[in-house]
Amino acid sequence: MSLQSLALIENWPVPTAAAGAVRADGTVLGTHGPAGQRFPLASVTKPLAAYAVLVAYEEGAVEFDEPAGPEGSTVRHLLAHTSGLAFDEHRVTAPPGERRLYSNAGFEVLGDHVAKATEIPFGEYLRQAVLEPLGMTSTSLDGSPAKDGVSSVSDLLRFAAELQAPRLLDPRTVAEATLTVQYPGTKGVLPGYGHQNPNDWGLGFEIRDSKSPHWTGSSSSPRTFGHFGQSGTFLWVDPEAGVASVALTDRAFGPWAVEAWPAFTDSVLRELRG
């Protein structure tokens, strides 16, 4: 089958958009738009960076609960946005574990920590650990592990298939990162969507749960996880539906996305459910 609902991106008020969907077994259910075009990912970089950290964990280079970042903070805190670091500054604004403070700075500290532990620059480690094994040849990271990734829909569908049926990692490690809420009950702001209580996250992946408003669909299961980016990009996986979807654009996130994305997601899920 080829999902007709992917064509909804034609109606988005953006210069260029590409989208696709993939099953856990790697079956691509369709793409629409230039699936091979490279787009800046913004924060959709974070799930890729997090996956590299998970590889470093399984290789024994880092432990989730070892010190990293501000005093009292760990690798786990940094992955779960609870280190207390500010959004875009290397400045502490809360004690570790107390609030969900979404932090680019936290992911930059994390990248430096893994680079030091592995003695490999983080962008290169990501390439060796994740991108190359998955055949993600149009993906690169030159700069911040929080926001400077560049990729294509075709590549991210490979990653989305891996998230659903891991080959590079133990499925238990991936479940800890994508399905297990870290520091349950933690409040915080979901960028673009305001205060959420609780604001649930795994390790580098946002977990939908009962958040409202949200960038996924009204019919997305609470177990849905993923990430969106300020460059007008998203990747979500819905384990209940057994599908993942990716959309990349060249227009910054804004009210257009708040309106368009949930309708797109609901349409994809509705078509799959027949």
N, C-alpha and C positions, 0 to 999 in steps of 0.2 A: 504494500500500500504506500501511497505518497500523500502525506497530510496536506489537504487543501487549505486548512486554516493558517498555515505558515504564510500564505499570500496576503494575510491581513497587514503585513508590514508595508504593503504598497500604500496603505492609507495613512501611515505615520508621517507627520510633518517634519521629515528629515531629508537631507540631501541624498544620503546613501544608507541602506540598511541591508543586513543579511541575517538569516535565521535558519535554525535547523532543529531536529529532534532525533533522539537515539534511544533504543531499547538497551536493557542491561546486557544482552548478548552481543551488543555492538551493531545490531541492525539499524542502519540510518533510515528513519521513516520519511525523510525528505529534507531538502534544503530549499531556500528561496533567496534570491539575491546573489551577490558575488561571494560565494562561500569560501573562495580562496583568497579574498582580499584581506590584507592585514589592517587591523584597527587598533588604536590605543585602547587598552583595557581599563585604565584607571584602577579602581579597587577590585575588579575581577582578577587582578594580579594576585590578590591575597590568598585565594584558595590554592593557586598553583604554588605559591611560596610555602603555604602551610603543608602541602603534600610533600615538598622537599624536606621540611622539618620532620615530618613523620618518617621519612626514609632515614634521616639522620638518627632519629630515635631508634628505629629498628636495627640500624647498623651499630648502635652503641656509642655513637659520637656524643649524643646529648640524652639527658633524662628529662621527662616532663616536669619533675618537681625539684630540679636543681636551680640554684640561684641564677637569675638573669634579669637585667634591668635595674630598676630602683631597689633600694634596700627592702628586703622582705618579699620581693617579687621573684617569680620563677618563670621558666619557659611556658608552663601551663597558663600562668597569668597573662603573659604577653600574647599567646595564641587566642585567649578568650576575652581579650580587651578588658582585663580587670587589674592591670599592673598599676593603675593610678596615673600613668603618663597622660599628658594632654593630647588633644587631637593631632596637632601638627607641630608641637614644640616639645623639646626634650626637657620638660618641666613637670614635676610631680604635683598633682592636684587632689589626690585622695590616697588613703592607705590601700595597699594591695588587697583585692578580693572584696572591697566594700561596694563599689559601684561599677557599672558597665560603661566605661569611658572609651568609646570607639576611638582608636588611636593609630594613625599612620606612623607616628614616632615609635610606638611599641613594635611595629613590624620591622622598622629600620634597625632598632636595637636587636631584635630577634635575628635578622639577617646577619648582622655583625657577629652575634654570639655563635651562630652556626659556622660562619666563615672561619672564625678563630678556632673552633673545636675541630673542624675538618681540614683546616689549612688550605682551603679552596675558596676563592671568591664566590659569594653567594649566587650570582647569576650563572657562573660556570657550574656550581654544584647543582643548581636547578636543572641545567641542561643535561648533565650527566645522569642525574638521579631520576628525572621525570620525563623531560621533553624527548630525549633521544630514545629511551626504551619504548615510548608510546608512539614514536614516529611523528612527533609534532615539529615538523621541519620549518614551519613558517612562524614559530613562536620564539620570542627572545625576551630577555630581561637585561637591560642596560640601565642601571640606576636603582631607584628605590624598590625594595620588595613589597612595599605597600601599594604602589600605584604606577610603576613605569613599564609594565609588561605590554607587549604587542603580540597579537595573535589573529587567527582567522576562525570562522565558524567551523570549517572542516577540522582544524586542529582541536578546537575546544570540544567537539563532539567525541573525539577520541578520549579526551580527558573525562568527559561526562560518562562515557561507557565504563572507564576504569573506576570511577567513583561508585558505580552500581555493582560492578563485579570485579573487585580488585585482583590484579595480577602482580603488581609491584610490591604490595603490602599484604600483611595478614588482615583478613576481613575484620577481625576484632579491633585492630588499630584504627581502621577506617570508621567503624561503628562508633568508637570512642570520640572521634573527631566530628562526625556528621550527624549522629543520632542521639548523643549523650549530652545533656545540658551540663555545662561546667558552671559551678557556683550557682545552683538553682535559687530562684527568688530574687536575683539581682536586678535592680532597676537601672534604666539608662535611656539615652536618646538614640533612636535609630535615625541616622542622618537622612534628612528629607521627609521623615514621617513622624517626627516628634517623639515625645516621652512615651516609653512603653514600660509597663509594670505587670509581669516581669519582662525583661529584654533578653530573651534566651539565645545563647550561642554555644556552639561546640568549640572545637579547636581550629580556629581559622574559618569556620563556616557558620553562617547565621542559620538558626533553626526557627522555622516559622511559628510553630505552636499556635497560640490563639491571638497573635499580634493583630491589631487593627488600629489604624489603616496599615496596609502592607502592599508591597510591590508585586507579589504573586497573585494568584486568582482567588476569588471567593470559594471556589471548589477545590483549591489545593489542599491536600491533606496536612494536618498539623505536623507530620513528620517531614514535610518538605524542607529541604536545606539548600543553601547556595549562597550567592552574593550578587550585588549589583554594583555598577560603577558610575561615577559622576560624568564619564564620557558617553553616557547613554548606552550602557552595556549590561547584560545580565546572563547568569547561568543558574538554573535551578534543577534539582533532582527531586522527583516525587516518588518515594519508594512504594507507596500504596498503588499508584498508577503504573509503576514499572517503566517510567519514562523520564528522560531529561530533555531540557530545551535550552538553547543558547540564542541570544540575539545581540548583534553588534551594530552600532550606528556611529555616525560622525556628527551627531548633535548632542550637546551637553544635556544631562539629566535636568528635568524641570517639570512643570505642570503637564506638558504633553505626555511625558512618560507615566506620570501618576495616573493619567486617564487611560492611556493606550495599553500599558503592559498587562494589567489584570484581565482586561477583556480578551487580549491575545491568549493568555495562559488558559483562561476558562474555555476558549474556543478549541484550543489544542486538546485539552482534557475531555471535552464534550465529544469531539470527533473520535478520539480513541475509545471512549466508552460506548460509541455507537448509538 
